Amino acid sequence: MALHLLKLCVGPATIEDLEQRIARNRDDAVQAGRDPSTSHVTRMVPKRASAIAGQGSIYWVIKGTLCCRQAITAIEPFTDTDGIGRCRLILDPVVVPVNPRPCRPFQGWRYLTARSAPADLAMGRTDGLADMPESLRRELSVLGLI
């Protein structure tokens, strides 16, 4: 059974902002001759990495709402230039919107089981949720209406 990570997304205010940041980082890496893979660096290595890499996703909390995810393809521990151990989460560049739900702030990451992870927000749903603007979905989620 897949295990996921839940993490606050600092900086972007919307899913579109996150997608633009991913594209900008990829373009910068290509211009600098670095690996253009999408990644996120954390201080700690997940103890349950084997249940996450290749199976799980990182679920992003943007502005107090759990609203999207990216698949985690690999987890690579490394030591930075200051000699501090870190962890690189290699991510699929595709950001998948999920059914939004409010989420309180926390530090670091949290594990998220497959059972408690929100479902992907598929386009063409009969309830029209996927067709709504993200800001409206976020507002309705905060109000507890979806």
QUILINDA-V688415 format. One record per residue. N is the residue number from 0. PHI is phi as a letter, one per 20 degrees, with the letter a starting at -180 (999 if undefined). BURIAL is b if it has 16 or more other ideal C-beta (glycine too) atoms within 10 Angstrom, else e. Layout:
# QUILINDA-V688415
n-><N | N>
phi-><PHI | PHI>
burial-><BURIAL | BURIAL>
This chain:
# QUILINDA-V688415
n-><0 | 1 | 2 | 3 | 4 | 5 | 6 | 7 | 8 | 9 | 10 | 11 | 12 | 13 | 14 | 15 | 16 | 17 | 18 | 19 | 20 | 21 | 22 | 23 | 24 | 25 | 26 | 27 | 28 | 29 | 30 | 31 | 32 | 33 | 34 | 35 | 36 | 37 | 38 | 39 | 40 | 41 | 42 | 43 | 44 | 45 | 46 | 47 | 48 | 49 | 50 | 51 | 52 | 53 | 54 | 55 | 56 | 57 | 58 | 59 | 60 | 61 | 62 | 63 | 64 | 65 | 66 | 67 | 68 | 69 | 70 | 71 | 72 | 73 | 74 | 75 | 76 | 77 | 78 | 79 | 80 | 81 | 82 | 83 | 84 | 85 | 86 | 87 | 88 | 89 | 90 | 91 | 92 | 93 | 94 | 95 | 96 | 97 | 98 | 99 | 100 | 101 | 102 | 103 | 104 | 105 | 106 | 107 | 108 | 109 | 110 | 111 | 112 | 113 | 114 | 115 | 116 | 117 | 118 | 119 | 120 | 121 | 122 | 123 | 124 | 125 | 126 | 127 | 128 | 129 | 130 | 131 | 132 | 133 | 134 | 135 | 136 | 137 | 138 | 139 | 140 | 141 | 142 | 143 | 144 | 145>
phi-><999 | f | c | c | d | d | b | f | d | e | o | f | d | b | f | f | f | f | f | f | f | f | f | f | f | f | f | f | f | f | f | e | m | e | f | e | g | f | b | c | d | c | f | d | e | g | f | d | g | f | e | d | f | m | c | d | c | d | e | e | d | d | l | n | c | f | c | b | b | c | f | e | e | b | c | c | f | b | d | f | f | e | n | e | f | c | c | d | e | e | d | f | f | f | e | d | f | c | g | f | b | f | b | f | f | b | d | m | c | c | f | c | f | f | f | e | f | f | f | f | e | e | f | n | f | f | e | m | f | f | e | f | f | g | f | f | g | f | f | f | f | f | f | m | e | c>
burial-><e | e | b | b | b | b | b | b | b | e | e | b | e | b | b | e | e | b | e | e | e | b | e | e | b | b | e | e | e | e | e | e | e | e | e | e | e | b | b | b | e | b | e | e | b | b | e | e | b | e | b | b | b | e | e | b | b | b | b | b | b | b | e | e | b | b | b | b | b | b | b | b | e | e | b | e | e | e | e | e | e | e | e | e | e | e | b | b | b | b | b | e | e | e | b | e | b | b | b | b | e | e | b | e | e | e | e | e | b | e | e | b | e | e | e | e | b | b | e | e | b | e | e | e | e | e | e | e | b | e | e | b | e | b | e | e | b | b | e | e | b | e | e | e | e | b>
